[in-house]
Amino acid sequence: KRFYLEMVRKGAVPKPPSDDEGSERPIKTSKKSDGDEGPSDPHGPLM
């Protein structure tokens, strides 16, 4: 699974909700959503 996570960080594969490290969608522990974990997070689509 480690190779998968490395590919996720490179952006080769879609980021799973369990490892949303800078995910384009504000899932629950998204680093981009500082308090606003809404579906229309202003920081989301930037990635």
A tleap script that builds the chain and sets N, CA, C and O, in Angstrom:
source leaprc.protein.ff14SB
mol = sequence {
  NLYS ARG PHE TYR LEU GLU MET VAL ARG LYS
  GLY ALA VAL PRO LYS PRO PRO SER ASP ASP
  GLU GLY SER GLU ARG PRO ILE LYS THR SER
  LYS LYS SER ASP GLY ASP GLU GLY PRO SER
  ASP PRO HIE GLY PRO LEU CMET
}
set mol.1.N position { 0.846 -1.203 0.000 }
set mol.1.CA position { 0.000 0.000 0.000 }
set mol.1.C position { 0.876 1.245 0.000 }
set mol.1.O position { 0.427 2.320 -0.397 }
set mol.2.N position { 2.103 1.108 0.436 }
set mol.2.CA position { 2.985 2.271 0.518 }
set mol.2.C position { 3.258 2.873 -0.859 }
set mol.2.O position { 3.303 4.093 -1.009 }
set mol.3.N position { 3.439 2.019 -1.853 }
set mol.3.CA position { 3.694 2.547 -3.196 }
set mol.3.C position { 2.482 3.308 -3.705 }
set mol.3.O position { 2.616 4.282 -4.445 }
set mol.4.N position { 1.298 2.861 -3.305 }
set mol.4.CA position { 0.064 3.536 -3.706 }
set mol.4.C position { 0.000 4.937 -3.104 }
set mol.4.O position { -0.378 5.896 -3.777 }
set mol.5.N position { 0.373 5.043 -1.832 }
set mol.5.CA position { 0.348 6.340 -1.168 }
set mol.5.C position { 1.348 7.298 -1.801 }
set mol.5.O position { 1.086 8.496 -1.898 }
set mol.6.N position { 2.490 6.775 -2.230 }
set mol.6.CA position { 3.489 7.625 -2.876 }
set mol.6.C position { 2.963 8.139 -4.208 }
set mol.6.O position { 3.199 9.289 -4.577 }
set mol.7.N position { 2.245 7.276 -4.927 }
set mol.7.CA position { 1.648 7.691 -6.201 }
set mol.7.C position { 0.560 8.720 -5.952 }
set mol.7.O position { 0.367 9.641 -6.746 }
set mol.8.N position { -0.149 8.557 -4.844 }
set mol.8.CA position { -1.203 9.506 -4.482 }
set mol.8.C position { -0.599 10.891 -4.269 }
set mol.8.O position { -1.160 11.895 -4.710 }
set mol.9.N position { 0.537 10.939 -3.598 }
set mol.9.CA position { 1.193 12.219 -3.333 }
set mol.9.C position { 1.682 12.858 -4.626 }
set mol.9.O position { 1.692 14.081 -4.761 }
set mol.10.N position { 2.088 12.020 -5.572 }
set mol.10.CA position { 2.552 12.545 -6.862 }
set mol.10.C position { 1.379 13.015 -7.714 }
set mol.10.O position { 1.559 13.792 -8.653 }
set mol.11.N position { 0.179 12.543 -7.384 }
set mol.11.CA position { -0.999 12.948 -8.140 }
set mol.11.C position { -1.283 11.986 -9.284 }
set mol.11.O position { -2.047 12.304 -10.196 }
set mol.12.N position { -0.665 10.807 -9.236 }
set mol.12.CA position { -0.859 9.827 -10.302 }
set mol.12.C position { -2.220 9.142 -10.176 }
set mol.12.O position { -2.799 8.691 -11.164 }
set mol.13.N position { -2.715 9.075 -8.941 }
set mol.13.CA position { -4.006 8.435 -8.708 }
set mol.13.C position { -4.853 9.324 -7.803 }
set mol.13.O position { -4.304 10.122 -7.043 }
set mol.14.N position { -6.177 9.204 -7.869 }
set mol.14.CA position { -7.069 9.993 -7.010 }
set mol.14.C position { -6.817 9.709 -5.538 }
set mol.14.O position { -6.592 8.562 -5.151 }
set mol.15.N position { -6.855 10.751 -4.721 }
set mol.15.CA position { -6.561 10.590 -3.296 }
set mol.15.C position { -7.755 9.995 -2.558 }
set mol.15.O position { -8.857 10.538 -2.630 }
set mol.16.N position { -7.551 8.894 -1.853 }
set mol.16.CA position { -8.610 8.267 -1.066 }
set mol.16.C position { -8.928 9.103 0.175 }
set mol.16.O position { -8.057 9.817 0.671 }
set mol.17.N position { -10.164 9.026 0.685 }
set mol.17.CA position { -10.575 9.810 1.853 }
set mol.17.C position { -9.743 9.502 3.093 }
set mol.17.O position { -9.680 10.319 4.012 }
set mol.18.N position { -9.108 8.339 3.130 }
set mol.18.CA position { -8.313 7.962 4.298 }
set mol.18.C position { -6.932 8.597 4.245 }
set mol.18.O position { -6.210 8.608 5.242 }
set mol.19.N position { -6.560 9.131 3.070 }
set mol.19.CA position { -5.238 9.742 2.934 }
set mol.19.C position { -5.346 11.010 2.090 }
set mol.19.O position { -4.604 11.198 1.126 }
set mol.20.N position { -6.287 11.874 2.471 }
set mol.20.CA position { -6.485 13.090 1.681 }
set mol.20.C position { -5.442 14.119 2.083 }
set mol.20.O position { -5.712 15.002 2.898 }
set mol.21.N position { -4.276 14.007 1.524 }
set mol.21.CA position { -3.179 14.909 1.863 }
set mol.21.C position { -3.124 16.029 0.838 }
set mol.21.O position { -2.358 15.970 -0.124 }
set mol.22.N position { -3.956 17.066 1.056 }
set mol.22.CA position { -4.025 18.134 0.072 }
set mol.22.C position { -5.035 17.754 -0.994 }
set mol.22.O position { -4.851 18.060 -2.171 }
set mol.23.N position { -6.096 17.090 -0.583 }
set mol.23.CA position { -7.112 16.649 -1.536 }
set mol.23.C position { -7.865 17.825 -2.135 }
set mol.23.O position { -8.027 18.857 -1.484 }
set mol.24.N position { -8.327 17.674 -3.378 }
set mol.24.CA position { -9.067 18.759 -4.015 }
set mol.24.C position { -10.456 18.906 -3.411 }
set mol.24.O position { -11.083 19.958 -3.534 }
set mol.25.N position { -10.943 17.836 -2.748 }
set mol.25.CA position { -12.249 17.922 -2.097 }
set mol.25.C position { -12.082 17.923 -0.581 }
set mol.25.O position { -11.353 17.091 -0.039 }
set mol.26.N position { -12.747 18.845 0.108 }
set mol.26.CA position { -12.680 18.915 1.573 }
set mol.26.C position { -13.354 17.719 2.227 }
set mol.26.O position { -14.554 17.768 2.498 }
set mol.27.N position { -12.639 16.681 2.479 }
set mol.27.CA position { -13.217 15.471 3.072 }
set mol.27.C position { -13.122 15.671 4.592 }
set mol.27.O position { -13.263 16.853 4.903 }
set mol.28.N position { -12.942 14.923 5.514 }
set mol.28.CA position { -13.043 15.383 6.892 }
set mol.28.C position { -11.750 15.911 7.490 }
set mol.28.O position { -11.783 16.838 8.300 }
set mol.29.N position { -10.623 15.349 7.113 }
set mol.29.CA position { -9.371 15.820 7.708 }
set mol.29.C position { -8.501 16.520 6.669 }
set mol.29.O position { -7.274 16.419 6.692 }
set mol.30.N position { -9.163 17.230 5.758 }
set mol.30.CA position { -8.419 17.922 4.700 }
set mol.30.C position { -7.614 19.074 5.280 }
set mol.30.O position { -8.151 19.883 6.038 }
set mol.31.N position { -6.337 19.160 4.936 }
set mol.31.CA position { -5.488 20.237 5.443 }
set mol.31.C position { -5.950 21.583 4.894 }
set mol.31.O position { -5.702 22.630 5.493 }
set mol.32.N position { -6.625 21.542 3.744 }
set mol.32.CA position { -7.060 22.782 3.110 }
set mol.32.C position { -8.240 23.399 3.846 }
set mol.32.O position { -8.372 24.623 3.871 }
set mol.33.N position { -9.095 22.586 4.441 }
set mol.33.CA position { -10.276 23.142 5.101 }
set mol.33.C position { -9.990 23.435 6.568 }
set mol.33.O position { -9.969 22.536 7.408 }
set mol.34.N position { -9.773 24.707 6.853 }
set mol.34.CA position { -9.508 25.116 8.234 }
set mol.34.C position { -10.810 25.549 8.887 }
set mol.34.O position { -11.063 26.744 9.042 }
set mol.35.N position { -11.630 24.592 9.265 }
set mol.35.CA position { -12.882 24.946 9.917 }
set mol.35.C position { -14.052 24.815 8.965 }
set mol.35.O position { -15.108 24.314 9.351 }
set mol.36.N position { -13.883 25.262 7.714 }
set mol.36.CA position { -15.011 25.142 6.785 }
set mol.36.C position { -14.893 23.851 5.998 }
set mol.36.O position { -14.222 23.787 4.968 }
set mol.37.N position { -15.562 22.822 6.506 }
set mol.37.CA position { -15.498 21.518 5.862 }
set mol.37.C position { -16.708 21.334 4.957 }
set mol.37.O position { -17.220 20.225 4.804 }
set mol.38.N position { -17.156 22.423 4.365 }
set mol.38.CA position { -18.341 22.390 3.511 }
set mol.38.C position { -18.016 21.883 2.118 }
set mol.38.O position { -16.845 21.778 1.752 }
set mol.39.N position { -19.042 21.569 1.337 }
set mol.39.CA position { -18.863 21.055 -0.029 }
set mol.39.C position { -18.284 22.102 -0.966 }
set mol.39.O position { -17.708 21.769 -2.002 }
set mol.40.N position { -18.441 23.382 -0.597 }
set mol.40.CA position { -17.916 24.454 -1.446 }
set mol.40.C position { -16.767 25.153 -0.739 }
set mol.40.O position { -16.801 26.362 -0.509 }
set mol.41.N position { -15.747 24.371 -0.399 }
set mol.41.CA position { -14.581 24.922 0.284 }
set mol.41.C position { -13.763 25.756 -0.699 }
set mol.41.O position { -13.380 25.245 -1.752 }
set mol.42.N position { -13.485 27.013 -0.391 }
set mol.42.CA position { -12.765 27.923 -1.301 }
set mol.42.C position { -11.360 27.451 -1.634 }
set mol.42.O position { -10.809 27.822 -2.670 }
set mol.43.N position { -10.777 26.638 -0.763 }
set mol.43.CA position { -9.403 26.185 -0.996 }
set mol.43.C position { -9.371 24.857 -1.745 }
set mol.43.O position { -8.328 24.458 -2.263 }
set mol.44.N position { -10.500 24.181 -1.801 }
set mol.44.CA position { -10.558 22.849 -2.392 }
set mol.44.C position { -10.076 22.743 -3.834 }
set mol.44.O position { -9.034 22.138 -4.085 }
set mol.45.N position { -10.807 23.317 -4.787 }
set mol.45.CA position { -10.511 23.139 -6.223 }
set mol.45.C position { -9.161 23.700 -6.661 }
set mol.45.O position { -8.759 23.484 -7.805 }
set mol.46.N position { -8.450 24.411 -5.788 }
set mol.46.CA position { -7.159 24.973 -6.178 }
set mol.46.C position { -6.140 23.883 -6.477 }
set mol.46.O position { -5.277 24.056 -7.338 }
set mol.47.N position { -6.235 22.769 -5.776 }
set mol.47.CA position { -5.314 21.656 -6.037 }
set mol.47.C position { -5.825 20.875 -7.252 }
set mol.47.O position { -5.207 19.890 -7.658 }
savepdb mol mol.pdb
quit
